[in-house]
Amino acid sequence: MSKVHILLAGGGTGGHIYPLVAVAQRLKAQIATAGAEVDLRYFGEAGTYEKLLKEQGIKIVSIASSKLRRYASVLNFLDFFKFIWGFIQAMIKIYFFMPEVMFSKSGPGVLPIVYAARWYRIPLVIHETDAVPGLTSIASSKHAQIVELAFENAREYFSKKKIINVVGNPVRESLVSTESAAACRSALGLSDSKPILLFIGGSQGSERINYFVLEHGEELFASYEVIHQTGVEKYEQYKGEFEFVSKNWRPELKQNYFLYPYLDDQTFTRALTAADLVISRSGGSIFEIAAAGKPAILIPLSSSANNHQFENAYAYAQAGAGIVLEEGNLLPGIFTTQVEKILQNKEVYAKMSAGAKAFYKPQAADLIAKDILAIAKT
């Protein structure tokens, strides 16, 4: 087999694209070791991740995206026509590519591609990141040869007749730090004079987390150095509001605040390594936090589909790696108590760090890549 053709698909968020890239990296490495070549093509809408995919040598094939919703909405009517158009596009474009195998991370826009691939009898491997699978994953699994899961809890949602492997969630190679915490803190301009908190709200940012920092920044910056990712689309509004709110704060307080719209791979890796504690939503980013061995306070998105972020967060907490703080309890007194509980007790901190490292499964991308190639060979 001189060249392997692999179709990649996933919804257009970081939670779908980043694990997809991690698997693509291992596919390229394994195929190169076998002395073959690979043609990787992403079918779907890449959005802001187009550059990342191209940097990885993944060609982009544009397919109209539609969303499968669990609730009544006029958008379901409109997306029905987008679904049909996406299916027609996929049928035509897959015909001229004809891959040996398809790998899906699920998400909006993926199902028409799955059905088109099924028409051509192209074998399918899927991966589900969350403890409670989405509708796309469940529907796709009916046509999949292998179902890969990040959480054991998710197994109950899939047919027992399927090959199901619990492998963890793939994390990109670039997020595994080779720098020391001291070097990372220096590179980010941190003084390292106070404990360091990292606030992240997923790839798109979190308004609830952003405004908690905005409202209580004066108290936070007096006790901690704070790294904060707002999300690109939320950055300008947040920055303007922060400048207004903080105009009378002491300058030394503002020196403890490091604001970013988005953390690229290098900066994110350094921020994770530098931080003493991470405050985050509980999507796929919890596996990146775990890869760094960091304790976390997780704030699940209350409107997440099927409450999957709650399930993810409590699984992380059950592993001894974090504390769950639901949105209604994100109050300064409760927050400070939880932060101090973790940072001021070395034994608690060490146990949580160990729990995070145990939660992370470093071979996830390799195992998925092996399964994809095994299916491609058959």
Secondary structure by P-SEA (a helix, b strand, c coil): ccbbbbbbbbccccccaaaaaaaaaaaaaaaaaacbbbbbbbccccccaaaaaaaacbbbbbbbbbbbbccccaaaaaaaaaaaaaaaaaaaaaaaccccbbbbccccccaaaaaaaaaaccbbbbbbccccccaaaaaaaaaccbbbbcccccccccccccccccccbbbbccccccccaaaaaaaaccccccbbbbbbccccccaaaaaaaaacaaaaaaccbbbbbccccccaaaaaaaaaaaccccaaaaaabbbbccccaaaaaaaaaaccccccccccaaaaaaaaccccccccccccccaaaaaaaaaaaaaccccccccccccaaaaaaaaaaccccaaaaaaaaaaaaaacccaaaaaaaaaaaaaaac
